[in-house]
Amino acid sequence: MTLLGSESILATHLAAIEHAETHNAASPRPDDSWRQPVHTFYGGAHLFRAETPQRLGAIALGMFERYAPDPAHVFSALFDASTGDRKNLAGPTSDEPTGEDQTGEDPTDRGATAREAIYEKICHKLRHEPIEDLRIDFEDGYGQRSDDEEDGHAKSTARASAHAFLHGTLPPFFGLRIKPFASGLSRRALRTLDLFLTHFSEVSGGQLPPTFVVTLAKVTSAAQVALLTEALARWEQALGRPTRSLHLEIMIESPQALLDAHGVCPLPAFLAAAAGRMRGAHFGAYDYLSACSISAPHQNLLHPACDFARSMMQAAYGATPLFLCDGVTTTLPVAPHAIPPHGTLDETKLLANRQAVHRAWRLHTTHIAHALTQGFYQGWDVHPAQLPARYAAVYRFFHEQRHQATERLQRFRHEAERAVRTGTTFDDAATGRGLETFFRRGFACGALTADEAMMTPARGEPSDP
């Protein structure tokens, strides 16, 4: 007899631990080869054409060139220079260099160089890949229409997107959002998806983009996910596609999606019901806030209720390969005064346009930065003029942390992945993996280059542009 009790009791507990470890090991884990888009652009199905992605990119670039024509304008327009250009909207970073500059260079010059680098990257992104993930929307962005009208749009969007796919002009990630499996809309949602898949396959010769995904709105039960999973399996058989080649995403838009009537979190059950098909979970903030009885003037992505919902999604899905996506900023960067086709506006109206666009951009970058600090690297966009703010916020987030992250990662690797101290920061193996993930994400979205990642600053060099 030992202090731990009999050997049989100890063996029983050890067997239970080994069983739990085996179960956890069999659960899906992130794959180092993936690329997560930094946003999903939702657009109404009635507006989609084959040339829509290029047209959206042209609008975004035009707005960027008009209202942020140079690096200085970008940072004053998008990051509220009235609070100081050193304001870190992505949250505080530890071990930020302090004290006198020891490089002998003018810090202002280095800041200007950083701004120019970010500005050029935004321009390049808007010209070459303005939309990373596009979702043809048959839900809120589409509204309630007659069955004949929705049938027509299901067919026309399928044909248009198939032509874009064959010509290589679809974004890297692509799919459609269908109506929820509730309120008598299930049959309508499945019919739309059936028509879309059938007509897309007819035009494309049976091909589908490898990243194609179906987004199911307003999920509240595992049975809804199971129904879509079964439908996708049947379509795979009908279309002669490989098993589990059709994927789905779910939208978390109500408190019932986080806690059921028994006080149990159903998020893991949603993932299990998808039987290996689920690729992401998107947060529908405004439906969620409304369901929480939060009045409209107080509904925004910074509300503590949103933080709680995102934390629940992180707790349930953080160790899985799922893409977690934040909600949308509803204040759009739209100029109140239209510019005449042949003419111009007076200075008062031009100023009002600039102020409206810049105000919306600053709000959007604030929301994005807040989400990034919570580990949500993806968010919704619903207007092309939001894209400059999206990439500015994401690129600045990676750029302002790259020096510190590079130094910590290099020291960690030098110590053969043992726990190390960099300044006043202690890093262990988990932190090392997190630093590597930081750079993979930065590379994938165009925020960082390999050369930048390997540049370790001299002590005293500011990390924030």
C-alpha positions as CSV (number, residue, x, y, z in Angstrom):
1,M,0.0,0.0,0.0
2,T,1.4,3.4,-1.0
3,L,0.3,7.0,-0.3
4,L,-1.4,6.8,-3.7
5,G,-3.4,3.7,-2.8
6,S,-3.5,0.3,-4.3
7,E,-1.9,-0.4,-7.7
8,S,-5.3,-1.4,-9.1
9,I,-6.8,2.0,-8.2
10,L,-3.8,3.8,-9.7
11,A,-4.0,1.7,-12.8
12,T,-7.7,2.6,-13.3
13,H,-6.9,6.3,-13.1
14,L,-4.0,6.0,-15.4
15,A,-6.1,4.1,-18.0
16,A,-8.7,6.9,-17.8
17,I,-6.0,9.5,-18.4
18,E,-4.6,7.5,-21.4
19,H,-8.1,7.1,-22.9
20,A,-8.7,10.9,-22.6
21,E,-5.3,11.6,-24.2
22,T,-6.1,9.2,-27.1
23,H,-9.5,10.9,-27.6
24,N,-7.9,14.3,-27.7
25,A,-5.2,13.2,-30.1
26,A,-7.8,12.0,-32.5
27,S,-9.6,15.4,-32.4
28,P,-8.8,17.7,-35.3
29,R,-5.8,19.9,-34.9
30,P,-4.6,22.9,-36.9
31,D,-2.6,22.1,-40.0
32,D,0.5,24.2,-40.5
33,S,-0.1,24.3,-44.3
34,W,-3.4,26.2,-44.1
35,R,-4.0,29.8,-45.0
36,Q,-6.8,31.6,-43.3
37,P,-8.3,34.6,-45.2
38,V,-8.3,37.9,-43.2
39,H,-11.8,38.7,-44.2
40,T,-15.0,37.4,-45.8
41,F,-16.8,39.7,-48.2
42,Y,-20.6,39.2,-48.1
43,G,-22.5,40.5,-51.1
44,G,-26.2,40.0,-52.0
45,A,-26.8,37.3,-54.6
46,H,-29.0,39.7,-56.7
47,L,-25.9,41.9,-57.3
48,F,-23.4,39.2,-58.2
49,R,-21.9,39.0,-61.7
50,A,-18.8,37.2,-63.1
51,E,-16.9,40.5,-62.9
52,T,-18.0,41.4,-59.4
53,P,-14.7,40.6,-57.6
54,Q,-12.7,42.8,-60.0
55,R,-15.3,45.6,-59.8
56,L,-15.2,45.5,-56.0
57,G,-11.5,45.8,-56.1
58,A,-11.5,48.7,-58.4
59,I,-14.0,50.6,-56.1
60,A,-11.8,49.9,-53.1
61,L,-8.7,51.1,-54.8
62,G,-10.4,54.2,-56.1
63,M,-11.6,55.1,-52.6
64,F,-8.2,54.4,-51.2
65,E,-6.5,56.7,-53.8
66,R,-9.1,59.4,-53.3
67,Y,-9.2,59.6,-49.5
68,A,-5.8,58.2,-48.5
69,P,-3.5,59.3,-51.4
70,D,-0.2,58.9,-49.6
71,P,1.3,57.2,-46.5
72,A,0.8,60.2,-44.3
73,H,-2.9,60.3,-45.2
74,V,-3.3,56.6,-44.4
75,F,-2.2,57.0,-40.9
76,S,-4.0,60.2,-40.2
77,A,-7.2,59.0,-41.8
78,L,-7.3,55.4,-40.4
79,F,-5.6,55.6,-37.1
80,D,-6.7,59.0,-35.7
81,A,-3.5,61.0,-35.6
82,S,-5.1,63.4,-33.0
83,T,-4.2,60.8,-30.3
84,G,-0.7,60.5,-31.5
85,D,0.7,58.4,-34.3
86,R,2.3,56.1,-31.7
87,K,-1.0,55.0,-30.4
88,N,-1.1,51.2,-30.6
89,L,-4.7,50.2,-31.6
90,A,-3.8,46.6,-31.6
91,G,-3.2,46.6,-27.9
92,P,0.0,46.9,-25.8
93,T,3.0,44.8,-26.4
94,S,5.4,43.7,-23.8
95,D,9.1,44.6,-23.9
96,E,8.5,47.5,-26.2
97,P,11.9,49.3,-26.5
98,T,12.2,52.4,-24.4
99,G,14.8,55.0,-23.6
100,E,17.0,56.9,-26.0
101,D,17.6,55.8,-29.5
102,Q,20.9,54.0,-29.9
103,T,20.9,53.6,-33.6
104,G,22.0,57.1,-34.5
105,E,19.0,57.5,-36.9
106,D,16.2,59.9,-36.8
107,P,13.1,57.9,-35.4
108,T,10.8,60.1,-37.5
109,D,12.6,58.9,-40.7
110,R,12.2,55.3,-39.7
111,G,8.5,55.8,-38.9
112,A,8.0,57.4,-42.3
113,T,9.7,54.4,-44.0
114,A,7.4,52.0,-42.2
115,R,4.4,54.0,-43.3
116,E,5.5,53.9,-46.9
117,A,6.1,50.1,-46.7
118,I,2.6,49.5,-45.4
119,Y,1.1,51.9,-47.9
120,E,2.7,50.1,-50.8
121,K,1.5,46.7,-49.5
122,I,-2.0,48.0,-49.3
123,C,-1.9,49.3,-52.8
124,H,-0.5,46.0,-54.1
125,K,-3.2,44.0,-52.3
126,L,-6.0,46.1,-53.6
127,R,-4.6,45.9,-57.2
128,H,-3.9,42.1,-57.2
129,E,-6.1,40.4,-54.6
130,P,-8.6,42.8,-53.1
131,I,-11.0,40.0,-52.1
132,E,-9.6,37.0,-50.2
133,D,-12.9,35.3,-49.4
134,L,-16.2,36.0,-51.2
135,R,-19.6,34.8,-50.0
136,I,-22.6,35.1,-52.3
137,D,-25.4,35.9,-49.8
138,F,-28.9,34.5,-50.0
139,E,-29.7,35.6,-46.4
140,D,-29.6,39.0,-44.8
141,G,-27.8,40.7,-47.7
142,Y,-30.5,39.3,-50.0
143,G,-33.7,39.5,-48.1
144,Q,-37.0,37.8,-48.6
145,R,-38.0,37.4,-52.3
146,S,-40.4,35.2,-54.2
147,D,-39.4,31.6,-54.9
148,D,-39.2,32.3,-58.6
149,E,-36.9,35.2,-58.1
150,E,-34.6,33.3,-55.8
151,D,-34.6,30.3,-58.2
152,G,-33.4,32.7,-60.9
153,H,-30.6,34.2,-58.8
154,A,-29.5,30.7,-57.7
155,K,-29.0,29.8,-61.3
156,S,-27.5,33.1,-62.5
157,T,-25.0,33.3,-59.7
158,A,-24.0,29.7,-60.3
159,R,-23.4,30.3,-64.0
160,A,-21.6,33.6,-63.4
161,S,-19.3,32.3,-60.6
162,A,-18.5,29.1,-62.7
163,H,-17.4,31.3,-65.6
164,A,-15.2,33.3,-63.2
165,F,-13.8,30.1,-61.8
166,L,-12.9,28.8,-65.3
167,H,-11.2,32.1,-66.1
168,G,-9.3,32.2,-62.8
169,T,-10.9,35.4,-61.6
170,L,-12.6,34.0,-58.4
171,P,-11.0,35.0,-55.1
172,P,-8.9,32.3,-53.4
173,F,-11.8,31.4,-51.1
174,F,-15.4,31.3,-52.2
175,G,-18.9,30.1,-51.3
176,L,-22.4,31.1,-50.6
177,R,-24.6,31.8,-47.5
178,I,-28.0,30.1,-47.5
179,K,-31.0,30.9,-45.3
180,P,-31.2,29.3,-41.9
181,F,-32.8,26.0,-41.2
182,A,-35.5,27.6,-39.1
183,S,-38.8,29.5,-39.4
184,G,-39.9,27.3,-42.3
185,L,-36.9,28.3,-44.5
186,S,-35.1,24.9,-44.6
187,R,-36.6,23.8,-47.9
188,R,-36.0,27.1,-49.5
189,A,-32.3,27.1,-48.4
190,L,-31.8,23.5,-49.6
191,R,-33.4,24.3,-53.0
192,T,-31.2,27.3,-53.5
193,L,-28.1,25.3,-52.7
194,D,-29.3,22.4,-55.0
195,L,-29.9,24.8,-57.9
196,F,-26.5,26.5,-57.4
197,L,-24.5,23.3,-57.2
198,T,-26.3,21.8,-60.2
199,H,-25.9,24.8,-62.5
200,F,-22.3,25.5,-61.4
201,S,-21.3,21.9,-62.2
202,E,-23.0,22.1,-65.6
203,V,-21.0,25.1,-66.6
204,S,-17.7,24.0,-65.0
205,G,-17.8,20.4,-66.2
206,G,-18.3,19.0,-62.7
207,Q,-15.5,21.1,-61.1
208,L,-15.8,23.2,-57.9
209,P,-13.2,25.5,-56.3
210,P,-11.3,23.5,-53.7
211,T,-12.1,26.2,-51.1
212,F,-15.8,26.2,-51.8
213,V,-17.9,26.4,-48.6
214,V,-21.6,26.7,-47.7
215,T,-22.3,29.1,-44.8
216,L,-25.4,28.2,-42.7
217,A,-26.9,31.2,-41.0
218,K,-28.4,31.4,-37.4
219,V,-27.4,27.9,-36.2
220,T,-29.0,27.0,-32.9
221,S,-28.9,23.1,-32.9
222,A,-26.7,20.3,-33.9
223,A,-29.7,18.9,-35.9
224,Q,-29.4,21.8,-38.3
225,V,-25.8,21.1,-38.9
226,A,-26.5,17.4,-39.3
227,L,-29.1,18.2,-42.0
228,L,-26.7,20.3,-44.0
229,T,-24.0,17.6,-43.6
230,E,-26.3,14.9,-44.9
231,A,-27.4,17.1,-47.8
232,L,-23.8,17.8,-48.8
233,A,-23.0,14.1,-48.7
234,R,-25.9,13.3,-51.0
235,W,-24.8,16.1,-53.4
236,E,-21.3,14.6,-53.5
237,Q,-22.8,11.3,-54.6
238,A,-25.0,12.9,-57.2
239,L,-22.2,15.0,-58.6
240,G,-19.6,12.2,-58.4
241,R,-17.4,14.2,-56.0
242,P,-15.0,12.8,-53.4
243,T,-16.3,12.2,-49.9
244,R,-16.1,15.3,-47.7
245,S,-15.1,17.6,-50.5
246,L,-18.0,19.9,-49.8
247,H,-17.5,22.0,-46.7
248,L,-19.6,24.1,-44.4
249,E,-19.4,27.0,-42.0
250,I,-21.8,28.0,-39.3
251,M,-22.9,31.4,-38.0
252,I,-23.2,32.0,-34.3
253,E,-25.9,34.6,-33.9
254,S,-27.8,33.9,-30.7
255,P,-27.3,33.1,-27.0
256,Q,-28.8,29.7,-27.6
257,A,-25.8,28.8,-29.8
258,L,-23.6,29.3,-26.8
259,L,-25.7,27.9,-24.0
260,D,-28.7,25.6,-24.6
261,A,-31.8,25.2,-22.4
262,H,-29.8,22.8,-20.1
263,G,-26.9,25.2,-19.6
264,V,-24.6,23.2,-21.9
265,C,-22.5,24.8,-24.6
266,P,-23.6,23.2,-27.9
267,L,-20.6,24.4,-29.9
268,P,-18.7,21.1,-29.7
269,A,-21.9,19.3,-30.7
270,F,-22.1,21.5,-33.8
271,L,-18.6,20.5,-34.8
272,A,-19.3,16.8,-34.2
273,A,-22.5,17.0,-36.3
274,A,-20.5,18.3,-39.2
275,A,-18.6,15.0,-39.4
276,G,-15.4,16.5,-40.6
277,R,-16.9,19.1,-43.0
278,M,-16.9,22.2,-40.9
279,R,-14.3,24.8,-41.9
280,G,-15.2,27.9,-39.9
281,A,-17.5,29.6,-37.4
282,H,-18.6,33.2,-38.1
283,F,-19.9,35.6,-35.4
284,G,-23.1,37.4,-36.2
285,A,-22.8,40.2,-33.6
286,Y,-25.9,42.3,-34.2
287,D,-28.4,39.4,-34.2
288,Y,-26.6,38.2,-31.0
289,L,-26.7,41.6,-29.3
290,S,-30.4,42.1,-30.2
291,A,-31.2,38.7,-28.8
292,C,-29.4,39.8,-25.6
293,S,-31.9,42.8,-25.3
294,I,-29.1,45.3,-25.9
295,S,-30.6,48.4,-27.5
296,A,-29.5,49.5,-30.9
297,P,-27.5,52.6,-29.8
298,H,-25.2,50.3,-27.8
299,Q,-24.8,47.6,-30.3
300,N,-21.2,47.4,-31.6
301,L,-18.3,45.0,-31.8
302,L,-16.6,46.4,-28.7
303,H,-19.6,45.5,-26.4
304,P,-18.6,43.2,-23.6
305,A,-21.3,40.8,-24.7
306,C,-19.4,40.3,-28.0
307,D,-16.2,39.7,-26.0
308,F,-18.0,36.9,-24.1
309,A,-19.3,35.3,-27.3
310,R,-15.9,35.4,-29.0
311,S,-14.3,33.9,-25.8
312,M,-16.9,31.1,-25.9
313,M,-16.1,30.4,-29.6
314,Q,-12.4,30.5,-28.8
315,A,-12.8,28.0,-25.9
316,A,-14.8,25.6,-28.0
317,Y,-12.8,25.9,-31.3
318,G,-9.4,27.4,-30.5
319,A,-7.6,24.0,-30.6
320,T,-9.3,23.0,-33.9
321,P,-8.5,23.9,-37.5
322,L,-11.7,26.0,-37.7
323,F,-11.4,29.6,-39.1
324,L,-13.0,31.9,-36.5
325,C,-14.4,35.1,-38.1
326,D,-15.6,38.3,-36.3
327,G,-18.6,40.3,-37.2
328,V,-19.1,43.3,-39.4
329,T,-18.7,47.1,-38.8
330,T,-22.1,48.5,-39.9
331,T,-20.9,52.1,-40.2
332,L,-19.9,52.2,-43.8
333,P,-17.3,54.6,-45.4
334,V,-19.8,56.1,-47.8
335,A,-19.4,59.8,-48.9
336,P,-22.7,61.7,-48.3
337,H,-22.2,63.9,-51.4
338,A,-22.0,62.2,-54.8
339,I,-19.3,63.5,-57.1
340,P,-20.9,64.7,-60.5
341,P,-19.7,62.7,-63.6
342,H,-18.5,66.0,-65.2
343,G,-17.6,68.4,-62.5
344,T,-16.5,68.7,-58.9
345,L,-17.9,69.5,-55.4
346,D,-17.3,72.7,-53.5
347,E,-14.8,72.5,-50.6
348,T,-17.4,72.2,-47.9
349,K,-18.9,69.1,-49.5
350,L,-15.5,67.6,-50.2
351,L,-14.5,68.1,-46.6
352,A,-17.8,66.4,-45.4
353,N,-17.0,63.4,-47.7
354,R,-13.5,63.1,-46.3
355,Q,-14.7,63.3,-42.7
356,A,-17.4,60.7,-43.2
357,V,-15.1,58.2,-44.9
358,H,-12.3,58.7,-42.5
359,R,-14.6,58.4,-39.5
360,A,-15.9,55.1,-40.7
361,W,-12.4,53.8,-41.5
362,R,-11.2,54.7,-38.0
363,L,-14.1,52.8,-36.5
364,H,-13.5,49.8,-38.7
365,T,-9.7,49.7,-37.9
366,T,-10.5,49.9,-34.2
367,H,-12.9,47.0,-34.4
368,I,-10.4,44.9,-36.4
369,A,-7.6,45.6,-34.0
370,H,-9.7,44.6,-31.1
371,A,-10.6,41.3,-32.8
372,L,-7.0,40.6,-33.6
373,T,-6.0,40.9,-30.0
374,Q,-8.6,38.3,-29.2
375,G,-7.3,35.9,-31.7
376,F,-9.9,36.5,-34.4
377,Y,-7.8,37.0,-37.5
378,Q,-10.8,37.1,-39.9
379,G,-13.8,39.4,-40.1
380,W,-16.7,40.4,-42.3
381,D,-16.7,43.1,-44.9
382,V,-19.9,44.2,-46.7
383,H,-18.7,47.2,-48.7
384,P,-15.7,47.6,-51.0
385,A,-14.7,50.9,-49.4
386,Q,-14.1,48.9,-46.1
387,L,-11.2,47.0,-47.7
388,P,-8.5,49.7,-47.4
389,A,-9.2,49.8,-43.6
390,R,-9.2,46.0,-43.4
391,Y,-5.7,45.7,-44.9
392,A,-4.3,48.8,-43.2
393,A,-5.4,47.5,-39.7
394,V,-4.2,43.9,-40.4
395,Y,-0.9,45.0,-41.9
396,R,-0.2,47.4,-39.1
397,F,-0.9,44.8,-36.5
398,F,1.7,42.5,-38.0
399,H,4.2,45.2,-38.8
400,E,4.2,46.8,-35.3
401,Q,4.9,43.4,-33.6
402,R,7.3,41.8,-36.1
403,H,10.6,43.1,-34.5
404,Q,9.8,41.8,-31.1
405,A,8.3,38.6,-32.4
406,T,11.4,38.0,-34.6
407,E,13.8,38.6,-31.8
408,R,11.9,36.3,-29.5
409,L,11.5,33.5,-32.1
410,Q,15.2,33.7,-33.0
411,R,16.3,33.4,-29.4
412,F,13.9,30.6,-28.8
413,R,15.2,28.6,-31.8
414,H,18.8,29.3,-30.8
415,E,18.0,27.7,-27.4
416,A,16.7,24.5,-29.2
417,E,13.1,25.3,-28.2
418,R,13.8,25.3,-24.5
419,A,12.1,27.9,-22.3
420,V,14.0,31.2,-22.6
421,R,13.8,34.8,-21.4
422,T,13.8,37.7,-23.8
423,G,14.1,40.9,-21.8
424,T,11.4,40.6,-19.2
425,T,9.4,38.1,-21.2
426,F,9.5,34.3,-20.6
427,D,8.8,32.1,-23.6
428,D,8.1,28.4,-23.5
429,A,7.4,25.9,-26.3
430,A,3.8,27.0,-26.6
431,T,4.9,30.6,-27.1
432,G,7.4,29.5,-29.7
433,R,4.6,27.8,-31.7
434,G,2.5,30.9,-31.4
435,L,5.3,33.1,-32.7
436,E,5.7,30.8,-35.7
437,T,1.9,31.0,-36.4
438,F,2.2,34.8,-36.2
439,F,4.6,34.9,-39.1
440,R,2.7,32.3,-41.1
441,R,-0.4,34.5,-40.9
442,G,1.6,37.6,-41.7
443,F,3.1,36.0,-44.8
444,A,-0.2,34.6,-46.1
445,C,-2.0,37.9,-46.1
446,G,0.9,40.0,-47.5
447,A,1.6,41.9,-44.3
448,L,5.1,40.5,-44.0
449,T,7.9,39.3,-46.2
450,A,10.5,36.8,-45.3
451,D,13.2,39.5,-45.3
452,E,11.2,41.6,-42.8
453,A,10.7,38.7,-40.5
454,M,14.4,38.1,-40.3
455,M,15.3,41.7,-39.5
456,T,15.9,42.1,-35.8
457,P,16.0,45.8,-34.8
458,A,18.7,47.4,-32.8
459,R,17.7,48.1,-29.2
460,G,15.7,51.3,-29.1
461,E,14.2,51.0,-32.5
462,P,10.5,51.7,-32.4
463,S,8.3,48.8,-33.5
464,D,5.1,50.9,-34.1
465,P,5.0,52.9,-37.4
